[in-house]
Amino acid sequence: MRKDMINVKCERQLFIDERFIEKSDQIRRKVNKPVKTGELIISHVNSPHQRVGGYNSVIFDEGIYKLYYGETLYREDGVHSYICYATSTDGIHFSKPVLDLAPEFEDQSNNIILGFGAGGVEQGLGDGGCMVFIDENDSKNKYKLLARHALKRPMGLYSSNDGIHFHYEKETVLDDGRFDQKNQGVIKGFHLDSQNIIFYDDRIKKYVAYVRRNYEIAGQHRTIARGESIDLDQFPMIEDMAVVMRADENDPSVFYDEFNISSQIIDFYTNATIKYPYAEDTYFMFPGVYLKYGEYIREFEGAKPMNAGPIDLTFASSRDGVHWERYERESFVDLGFKDDFDAYSLYMVHGIVPGRDNDLYMYYMGSDIIHGYARGDKHEKRENAILEKAGVESRTNTSAISRLTIRRDGFVSIKGSYKGGYIRTPLLSFTGNKLLLNINTSAAGRAKVGFLDENDYPIAGFSINDCDLIHTTNDINKVVTFNNSSDLSLLENTPVKLYIELAGTELFAFQFSY
């Protein structure tokens, strides 16, 4: 195959970058937000003593939606977190099976799978959440769960053959044990209190980890680091992992006179990174952007809250899982209104699962409890008072997992102007005998496709003039026809370019198929 030609085979292809745009005019690329359903799938309402955790996972397996989520219980003897399990046949209505696995929990009718005796874990875990993935390389125990026993501990890896009965396997994602003595032995740089992700990347045939990595410049900053391993035992130490997502000079910052430096005032709290299962070479990340109030909000001068502020969800994409594009850096899932359950804190549930025929489902934990409020520690009264004075107190003490819907392949699209625009792709080769488009013309939009040869000349019978006009169409698999025929057999495995005209029309993906 020629070096200057992209072999798209018969795989789905998305427009997350410029890979398929050699030339264009009157075309813009845009990120499309999911739709909030407002459903409270798992919730605690008016509950100051129990919350849904922020680090959760959903998988679709064996025809069942399986939700793994954390809860945190605030008691006189301390703060205890544990992992629960819920299932659904439609992705909308979830049930909590009574599992009888946690004999130490006060309510025996529970769905706990880890903690209070379940999974061999006494009492609670280090924080309120987990991450679950299916490991196709392990035929005996394909379900893997990541959680931490204690706050300053590495990730614990748990395994299961049924997704319910988990047993501890080993520690994974480690630091090298270097301590900062001025902080009384606390590992400040590699604190894993966040949503840490591991999955098998079939593109590179390795496991990849996306974990929290801190650094200290005029205060603590959270970043996302990435490591690789041929198995689950050989990840680099966290301090040796490359940071792949961090605030930079284009993010809001403040100047610190005492350090003579500028420092960003947002952190990336969680990441929910996933290799998109429905297209080739596509990775998505949903960084939780945390605005740290104490750094610059004037209302707090003289009485700054400690580690407090709102969190929303943004979007980034990548072709390799290493280099990420943040687009316009706008929010992907917005905070709700002040009286909504998700007014102040949002955390993406890890996982993208099939919904209805044209939709995908995603989930997030939303809360009207701002980060830093009602911490359950010695700082709680002070922090609550400061935040209440500023008007960002919790109104209903709600934490809940809710559902999002998004068009299949609909995260990023290209759209032609109302008067018309076009793109021309680089040289491609494909396998298949027809071309499918994920496209929306709505009422007034139009589109056409033509094939060009390597010298940019139209190919007879498959030119833009031979293409039957695409109109009145909103379809994830629109078949393109030329003179009333969809047969592209003559062009299979031949160097070609696509020339696509779009007028008031949005294009999400293309795919050659049989």
Order of alpha helices (4+ residues) and beta strands (2+ residues): beta-beta-beta-beta-beta-beta-beta-beta-beta-beta-beta-beta-beta-beta-beta-beta-beta-beta-beta-beta-beta-beta-beta-beta-beta-beta-beta-beta-beta-beta-beta-alpha-beta-beta-beta-beta-beta-beta-beta-beta-beta-beta
